[in-house]
Amino acid sequence: MRKTCWILFFAAYYAAGAAHAQTFTNVRISDPSLRDPEEVTIAINPKNPNQLAAGSNLNYFYSSSDAGLTWSWTRLTSQYGFWGDPNLMFDDSGILYYEHLSGFYGQPEFLWRIVVQRSLDAGMSFDSGEQIGLDTPTQQDKGWLGLDRSQTASNGTIMTSWNEDDLYGSYSPKDSSRIFFSKTTDRGETWSQRVRVDHWGGDCVDSSNTVEGAVTTTGPDGTIYIVWSGHDSIYFNRSTDGGKTFGQEQAIADQPRGWCFEGTMAIPGIFRGNGFPMIVSDLNPKSQFYGRLYVMWSDQRRGVTDVYSMYSPDGGNTWSNMLRVNNDSAMNHHFFPSMTIDPVTGHLFLAFYDRRHYLDSETDVYLARSTDGGQSFDNMRISQSAFGPDSIVFFGDYIHIAAYNRKVFPIWMRMDDSALSVWTAIVQDTGTLAEAPSNNVSIEATGSMELPGIDFSIADYGHVNIDMFDVLGRRVSTLLEGTYGAGEYRIPIPQFVPNGAYFIQMTSLAGMNAAKINIAR
């Protein structure tokens, strides 16, 4: 590997009215010799948060062992070929996954597969990779990894979702696009057969009527949730059987002018912009917002590109009103958003390009943070200085962000003198986990003279739903559903439920809580 170290110090300012300035460290990740790296991705090793991994098109890999201050780089190879769209993720055991498209341009097997390569040593070496989604001669595009952090038997499952095209770039009405899903339960050694997620499909133009940008997460009971864009909407679907089947997708938000910003909707200086959605979930049982789903995207409903988010407290059954994340009043563009959640604190972070201070194509990078479950966001400028992109140079389709235990690392491209480079800002988050209120589910297995029971309390009048799941995430019974006043309650476990281990999930206006019970009558 080659090594380079680029460190710049600068002051960034809260744009949301904070009275003080916060200083960040900007670090250049890419070596000046690299040719136009773009479409960047970053990951933090939860086993050692000082270890970072990053990637960019087409096959660049970067690593840091000192919390992002210095970086090494190399080019990866694959037996299936390398064609960009990188996405990197560490699982909770410290295994690193590098997902990318496959093939060699102009060759028959171009884009036939999604490929995931693993590293057991934080990026020092990678295996040759496993292929996913092969169905010749269709083409696979825009994969994205997800991790099941639920406290169920499916914990540690790695997921990926992507769109398949009959023929990439085709305008023929005979060609269509579709959304697919696959998973691995053995840490990437083998992957399941692909499963179709959507029912409608789209065209293959690689534009707003193409279904694209699929991202997955899970809920506390292991339910798989997925979002994507297409037909001027944000679509949502779920699987309650571990990804074997998916229900009927629902449009949970409109996306005026679609996800692809080009032509008359172009962002000045950007060859093509996109507003793909992302979804994350709060899976810390101690969090006040445990089980909450967050979805973000961008669109041009105001005539400029803005970043929006909303949340669901009940597994996607209902959604909050959407909120504009960039909280300025400027009629300028805010684009290429990426979102993550710190699994330790539950704080939500979004990184995006921002032009609120300029009348031309000068561009900053902003970080938005929510500590109240997506109800409001602070905005802060984290880039060292503005830059001016040139649309004759392809700028890629996305940036990225990762967070773990108050360490936050956005990653982006900037352009200077028509040359691209890759950067990060080292952000130390403040604040603590928003603890769950007194309406937690509490579990107590009583003595032999009584049935096992569930004690729960709620702080305010409202609707309460309590479900029981087995260790495979299958719903055994709905134990309670109704409206209750503030107070403490107890319900028995039905006698028809066999002895064994189960998970109890409570959903109320305050959010979702869960606990485990062992029944031994």
N, C-alpha and C positions, 0 to 999 in steps of 0.2 A: 504494500500500500504506500501511497505518497501522503505526505503530511504538509499541512499549511495552517497558519494561525493568523486570523484577521480579527482584531478587536477594536471597536470604536465605542467611546462613551458619549452619551448625549442626554439631554433633558427632554422628557415628554410631559405633556400637560393634560389634566383631566378636562374634557370638553363639556362635562355635565355640571359645571359650576363649582367644582372643588377649589378650595382656596390655595392649595399647595401644589407644587410640582413634584413629580416622582421621576427619579433617574433610573434609566434602564441601561443595559449593556447590549449593544448591537454587535453581532459577530458574523463575518462573512464565512459561509460554509464552503462554497465552491471555489476552486482554484481559478485564477485568472486565465489559465490555459484552456479551460473547458469551453466547449463551443455551445452557446445558447442553451444551457440547462433550464428546463421549465417543467410544469406539472409536478410540484414538490410534495413530499410527504415526510412525516416525522413521527417517532415513537420513543417512549420512555420505558426503560426496563423497571418494572415494579420491584424486582428482587434487588436491584441496585440502581436507584434513580439517577446516579451520576452517569450511567451508561445511556447514551442516546444513539439512535439510528435514523438516517434520513436517506431519501432517494429522489431522483429526478430523471426526466426523459433523457435518452431512451433507456439507458441501463446503468446510470451512475448510482453508486452507493457510498454514503458518508457515515462515519462513526466518530463518536466522542466518548472518552472515558473520564472527563473532568467537568461534567455538567455543562457542556456546550462551549467551553472557552476555546478549545482547539479541536480540529477535525482532521481525520484521515479520509482518503477517498480512493476508490477503485472502480473498475467497470466489471459488472457481473456478466456471466454467460449462462446459457441454458441449452440443454439438448433440444428443446423445442423452439429455440429462437427467442429474441427479445424485441418487443415492439411497444414499449412505453406503457402509459397509464399506471405508474407504480403506486402501490399502497403498502405501507409498512405497519406492523403491529407486533408488540410483545404480548404473550399471554401471561397469566399470573405466575407461571412456573419459570419464566425467564426465557422461553423459547421465542425466537424472532422469526416472523413470517414476512416474506417479500413477494407480493402478488403483482403480476404484470401480464400484459398481452403477449401473444406468441407469434412466431413466424418471421419470415424475411420478406420485405416488400418485393412484389413481382413474382414471388414463388407460389406454387399451387396451394400450400398449406398456410397462407397468410391469414392470420386472425382466427384460425380454427379452434383455438383453445384459450382458456384462462390457465395460467401457470402459477403455482405457489411453491416457492423455494424456502427451505428452513435453515436456520442457523442455531446450533446448540451452544455457541460460544460468543453470543452478542455481536455477531457479524464478522468474526475473524475468518470464518469459512461458511459456505453454504452447500447444501446438497444439490443434486441435479434437478430437483423439482418434480411435482406431480401435476398431471394435466386434469383439467376440469371442464366439463361441458361439451366435449367433442361430439359433434353431430354433423358430419360432412354432408355437403360442402358449406353449411351455414357458418357465419362468422360471429365470434364472441367479442364483446366490447364493454369497457367501463366497469370492471369489477371493483368491489369494495369489501373489505374484511370487517367482521364483527365478532365480539367475544361474549359468551354467556357467563355472566358473573352472578347469576341467581344462586340462592342457597338451596339448590335442588340437586337431584342426581345428574342433571344435564350441565352442571357447572363445569367450565373449562372447554365446552364445545366451541369450536371455531367455525364461523359461518362466512359464506361469501354470497353475494348477489350481483347480477350483471344483466345486460341486455344482449339478446341474440338478434342478428340481422340476417335475413335471407341473402342479401348482397349489400354490403356496406356502401352507402352513397347512392343507391339506386333510386330513381324517380318512378320506376315502374309500379303501377298499382298492384301487380302480382306479388311484389316483394313486401314483406312486413317485418316488424320488430316485436320482441316479446321479452318478458322479465323472467329470469330463472334464479334458482336457489340451490346451494349445496352446502354440506357441512362435513366436519371431521370430528370424531369422538376419540381419536387416538393421536391427537396433537400433530395432525398433518401428515401422518404416514399413509392414510388412505382417505378418500373422499366419497361421499354418498353419490348415488345417481342423481342427476339434476332433476328438479321439480319445477314445473311452470307455476308462476305466482299470479300472473294477470290473466284476464279473460278477453280483453278488448284488443290489445296490441296497438301498433302504430306503423308509420311508414319507415323506410330505411334511409332517409335523406341525411340523418344525423343533424336534425334540426328540431324545432319545437313540437312537431307532430310525431316524432320518434319517441317511443317510451324508453327512458334512459335515466341514469343517475340513481340506481337502486342502492339503498343502505339499510342494514339490519341492526336490531338490538333485541334484548329479551326483557321480560318482566320478572317479578319476584317468583312466580310459579313456573318459570321456564317458557312461557308463551313467547313465540317469536313474532316480532313486529318488523314491518318493512315499509318503506316509502320510496316513491320515485316520481318523476315528472312526465307529463305528456298531455296533449290536447288541452293546453292552457289550464291545467289543474295539477294539484299535488295529490297523489293517490296513496292510500294506506291499506294494508292487508295484514292478516295475522294467521298463525298456525298454532293450534293447541295440541298437536300430536307430534311435536318435535321436528316439524318441517316435512312430514310425509305428504300432507295436503294443506292447501290454503283455501280460505273462503273467497267470497266475492269482494273484490276491491271496492273501496269507497273513495270518492273525491272529498277530501277533508278541507281543502282550501282552493280558491281559484288562484291562477297565476296569470294575470293579464299580460298579454303579448307573448306568453310562452316562456320557456326556459332558455332559449337561444337568442342572444342579443346581437344581431348583425344586420347588415343592410340599413334600412331607414331607422332601425332601433339600435344601431351600433353604439358602443361606448367609444367616444373619440380616443384615438391612439391605440385601441385594442382591436386586433384582428377579429376576434370573436369572444364574446363574454357568455357565461352561462349562469343560470340560477338554480342549479340542482339542489334538491333538499337533502337534509341530513336528519337522522333521528338518534337520540341517546336516551338512556333511562337512569334514574337514581336507584341503585341497588344496595345502598347502605341501610340495613334495617334500623339503625339508630337515627336516621335522618327524618326530619319533620316532613320531608317530601318523598319518602320512600315509595317506590313504585311509579312515580310520576314520569310520564313520557314527554320529551321535548322534541319539537320539529322546527327546523328553520329552513328558509329558502330566500331567494331574491326575485323581485319582479319589477315591472315598470308601470305600475298602476298610477303613479303620480306624474308620469311622463319622463322621469329619471329612474335610475336603478336604485332601489332601496332594499334593505335586509329586514326580513320579518320572522317572527317566531310565535309559537303558541304551545300550549301544554295540555295534557290530559291527565287527570287524577285517577282515572278508572279504566286503564287499559285500552283507551281509544274509543270507549263508548260515547263520551262527550269530550268536547274540546273548548278551551278558553277562547275568548276573542283574540284575534291576532294582534301583535304588538310590533310597532316599528322599532327595531333595535338601534339603528343609528338615530340618536335622539336630537339631532340638529334640525334646523328649519331650512337649510340651504337647498335650493333646487339644483343640486349637483349629484353626480353618480357615486354610489357606494356598492361595491361589486366583489365577486369571487369570495363569498363568505364560506367559512368552515367552522364547525362547532365541535366541542368536546365537553365532557363533564369530568371533574376531579372525583374519582370514586371514593376518596377519603373524606373530603369536605362537602361534596354535593354541589360545589360552586360550578356554575355554567359559564363557559368562555366561548366567544366567537371572535375570529380574526377576519378582517376584510380590508380591501382597498377603499380609500376615502378621498373625496375631493371637496369637502365642505368649505375649505378655506380658499379655493381658487376658482377663477372664471375660465380657465383653460384646462388642458389635460394633465397638469401637474397633479401628482398622486402621492398621498401618504398611506401608511398602514395603521389601522386602528385595532384596538382590542376592546371588546365589550364584555363586562362581567355582571352576572346576576347571582346574588346571594340569598334571594327571597323566592326561589322556586320559579323563576322566569317571569315574575310580575313586573320587574323593572330592571334596567341595565345602566351601569356606569359605562361611559365611553372614555378611552384614553388613547392618545397618539403615541405609538411605540416606535415608529421609524425615525431614523437619524435625521433624514432630510427628505424633501420631496424629490421625485424624479418624473421625467416625462417620457412615457412609452411611445413607440412608433408602430403604427399598425402594419407596416410592411414586414415586421418581424413577428412571427407567431409567438404569442405570449402564453400559450398553454390554456388549459381549461379550469384549473383549480389551484388553490393553495391549501394549507393544512394547519392544524394545531393539536398539541397534546398537553395533558396536564396530569400530574400525580403528586399527591401529598404536598400541595401548595407550590410545586414547581410547574411553571407554565412556559411552554415553548411554541410560539407561532413560527411558521416558516413561510417565506414568500420569495418571489422573484422581484428584482428591480432592474431597470434598464437605464444605462448611462452610455451615451454616445452609440446608441443602437445595439449595445452588447448587454446580454442578460447575465445576471449573477444571482446566487441563492444566499439568503440571509435568515438569521433568527434573532430574536430578542430574548434575553434572559429575564424572566419576570418571576419575582418571589411574591406569591399571593399572601394576603393577610386575612385574618378572620378565622372563625372556627365553624365546625359543623353545626347547622341549625338543628338542634335536638328535637326529636319528636315530642309533642305535648302529651298530656296525661291520658289521651284516648288510645294509647297503645293496646294491642291485644296482649293479654297475659294468659298463659296456659297453666293449668294445674290438673294433674292426674290424681284423683281422690282415692280414698281407701277402698278395700274390697267390698264394703257394704254399700257403696254408691257407684254410679256410673262416672267415668271420666267426664270432666266438664271444662267449660271455657268461661273464664271471667273476662269481662271487658268493661271499659268505661268510656264515656263520651263527654266532652266539655260543653257542647251546645246542642240544641235541638236540631235534628236533621236525619237524613236517610242513612241507614247502615246496612251493609251487605257483608255476610260472613260465609266464605266458601271453604271446603275441605278438599285437599288434593293428596294423592299418593306420592311416593318418592319419585315416580316417573313423570310427575306433572299432570296427571290425569285427574279431572274433577270427580271426586267421589260423591259429594253431596253439597247442596246449598243449605247451610245450617240455619241461616236467619236472613231475612230481607224485610225491611220495613222502616218506619219513621219512629224515632225514639227521642225522648227528652234527655237533658243532661242528667247523668247519674251513673251508678255502677250496676252491672247486670251479670247474670250467670245463665248459661244454657248447657244442657247435657249433650253428650255425644250419642247419636242413635245406636240402639243395640245391634242393628244390622251391620254396622261397620266392624270388620274383623280386627283382631289385635294386630298391632304393627305400628310403624312410624308414619306420621302424616304431617302435612303442613297446613296451617290455618291462615287464611288471608282475610283481613278486614278492610273494607273500603268505606270511607265516610267523607264528609265534606272537607275534613282536614287532610285527607290524603289516604295512602294505603300503608298498612302495617301487616306484618306476618310473624309467625312463630311456629315452632315445631312441637309436636306432641307425640309421646309414645304411649300407646294404649296396651295395657296388660291387665285384663280383668281376672 
